[in-house]
Amino acid sequence: MKSQKPALSDHEWYALVMLDPDQLTAAPRTFIVPRDHIAAAAWIGHRNWQNEPGVPAGRRNPGMEQARVGTDIIADYEDRWDLLGTSTKKVPIMLPPWYRELAADPRVGLPDEHPWKEELPEW
């Protein structure tokens, strides 16, 4: 849950590393993502899954600590080592456009303390 808290500075990053168990000698895939971006992605994906239309209420109730972010959601952050050193506030949001629609949807939204909650940026 701590990993989903908002950044305390504009230089907090995640380097998410994916190892291929079938090719352990190959270079791993790496996704360089600002903390606030990954926190939003985890929340949006999990809340959307929990509140998916047609699924009975209370049917999907695992907590946010079990949220996951697929590589398809953060694909545009892959190998973006060039972003390090940049203020995370200046990094374009590279999440899928439909995630922005979900962030604006009252059934999904963003956590109260997230910096995009007050004013949702463009992406």
C-alpha positions as CSV (number, residue, x, y, z in Angstrom):
1,M,0.0,0.0,0.0
2,K,2.9,2.4,0.6
3,S,3.9,2.1,-3.0
4,Q,0.5,3.6,-4.0
5,K,0.9,6.7,-1.9
6,P,1.5,10.0,-3.8
7,A,5.1,11.1,-4.4
8,L,6.7,13.3,-1.8
9,S,9.0,14.9,-4.4
10,D,9.0,15.3,-8.2
11,H,11.9,12.8,-8.5
12,E,10.3,9.5,-7.4
13,W,10.4,6.7,-9.9
14,Y,9.7,3.0,-10.3
15,A,11.9,0.8,-12.4
16,L,9.7,-2.2,-12.9
17,V,11.8,-5.2,-14.1
18,M,10.3,-8.2,-15.9
19,L,12.4,-11.3,-16.2
20,D,11.5,-13.9,-18.8
21,P,11.7,-17.3,-17.0
22,D,12.3,-19.0,-20.4
23,Q,15.2,-16.8,-21.3
24,L,17.0,-16.0,-18.0
25,T,20.1,-15.0,-19.9
26,A,18.2,-12.3,-22.0
27,A,18.1,-8.7,-20.8
28,P,15.0,-8.0,-18.7
29,R,12.3,-5.7,-19.8
30,T,12.3,-2.5,-17.8
31,F,9.6,0.1,-17.4
32,I,10.6,3.5,-16.0
33,V,7.5,5.1,-14.5
34,P,6.9,8.1,-12.2
35,R,5.5,7.1,-8.9
36,D,2.2,9.1,-9.3
37,H,1.7,7.5,-12.7
38,I,2.0,3.9,-11.4
39,A,-0.1,4.7,-8.4
40,A,-2.9,6.1,-10.7
41,A,-2.6,3.0,-13.0
42,A,-2.9,0.6,-10.1
43,W,-5.9,2.4,-8.6
44,I,-7.7,2.8,-11.9
45,G,-7.2,-0.8,-13.0
46,H,-8.3,-2.2,-9.7
47,R,-11.3,0.0,-9.2
48,N,-12.4,-0.6,-12.7
49,W,-12.2,-4.4,-12.2
50,Q,-14.0,-4.2,-8.9
51,N,-16.8,-2.1,-10.2
52,E,-17.2,-3.5,-13.7
53,P,-20.7,-3.2,-15.0
54,G,-22.6,-6.5,-14.9
55,V,-20.6,-7.9,-12.0
56,P,-22.7,-8.3,-8.8
57,A,-21.8,-5.9,-6.0
58,G,-19.4,-7.4,-3.5
59,R,-18.3,-10.1,-5.8
60,R,-14.9,-8.7,-6.4
61,N,-13.7,-7.4,-3.1
62,P,-9.9,-7.9,-2.8
63,G,-8.3,-4.8,-1.4
64,M,-6.0,-2.3,-3.2
65,E,-3.0,-4.1,-1.8
66,Q,-3.7,-6.8,-4.5
67,A,-3.9,-4.3,-7.4
68,R,-1.8,-5.2,-10.4
69,V,-0.7,-3.2,-13.5
70,G,-0.3,-5.1,-16.8
71,T,2.5,-4.4,-19.2
72,D,-0.1,-3.4,-21.7
73,I,-1.0,-0.4,-19.5
74,I,2.6,0.8,-19.0
75,A,4.0,-0.3,-22.4
76,D,4.9,3.3,-23.4
77,Y,7.2,3.6,-20.4
78,E,9.4,0.6,-21.5
79,D,13.1,1.5,-21.6
80,R,12.4,5.2,-20.9
81,W,15.7,5.6,-19.1
82,D,16.0,9.0,-20.8
83,L,13.3,10.3,-18.5
84,L,15.3,9.9,-15.3
85,G,16.6,13.3,-14.1
86,T,13.5,15.0,-15.4
87,S,11.0,16.3,-13.0
88,T,8.2,13.8,-12.8
89,K,5.8,16.7,-13.1
90,K,7.1,17.3,-16.6
91,V,6.9,13.7,-17.8
92,P,4.0,13.2,-20.2
93,I,1.4,10.7,-18.9
94,M,1.7,7.7,-21.2
95,L,-1.1,5.6,-19.8
96,P,-3.7,4.5,-22.3
97,P,-6.2,7.3,-23.1
98,W,-9.1,5.2,-21.9
99,Y,-7.5,5.1,-18.4
100,R,-8.1,8.9,-18.3
101,E,-11.7,8.3,-19.1
102,L,-11.9,5.8,-16.2
103,A,-10.1,8.3,-13.9
104,A,-12.9,10.8,-14.6
105,D,-15.6,8.1,-14.1
106,P,-17.2,8.3,-10.6
107,R,-17.3,4.5,-10.4
108,V,-13.5,4.4,-10.7
109,G,-11.8,7.8,-10.1
110,L,-8.6,8.3,-8.2
111,P,-7.7,8.1,-4.5
112,D,-8.4,11.2,-2.5
113,E,-4.8,12.0,-1.9
114,H,-3.6,11.6,-5.5
115,P,-2.3,14.9,-7.0
116,W,-4.5,14.4,-10.2
117,K,-7.7,14.2,-8.1
118,E,-8.3,17.9,-8.0
119,E,-7.6,18.5,-11.7
120,L,-7.1,15.7,-14.1
121,P,-4.3,16.4,-16.5
122,E,-4.4,15.7,-20.2
123,W,-2.8,12.6,-21.6
